[in-house]
Amino acid sequence: MALLIKDNCINCDMCDPECPNEAIHFDAEIYKITPDLCTECIGFYEKPTCMAVCPINCIIIDPENIESEQQLIDKFAELYS
């Protein structure tokens, strides 16, 4: 599953540098996560680092981009092969 930054993001800049896949970018008003690049940190860390550093817990599992753990592993392999 890709992650999603909710609209209550305060643009604190904590998540962007933590993303090993460079899936987070600043959009028009708040940070956004590119689903095609998000592996929920599989291949790097045990848990998504963006969620861990977010001071207001505005990063959630994206209900529009549900992926299994195997799909995330495959995406990681594809991104880094």
HELIX and SHEET records of a PDB file:
HELIX    1   1 ASP A   16  GLU A   18  5                                   3    
HELIX    2   2 THR A   49  VAL A   53  1                                   5    
HELIX    3   3 GLU A   69  LEU A   79  1                                  11    
SHEET    1   A 2 LEU A   3  ILE A   5  0                                        
SHEET    2   A 2 ILE A  59  ILE A  61 -1                                        
SHEET    1   B 2 ILE A  24  PHE A  26  0                                        
SHEET    2   B 2 TYR A  31  ILE A  33 -1                                        
END                                                                             
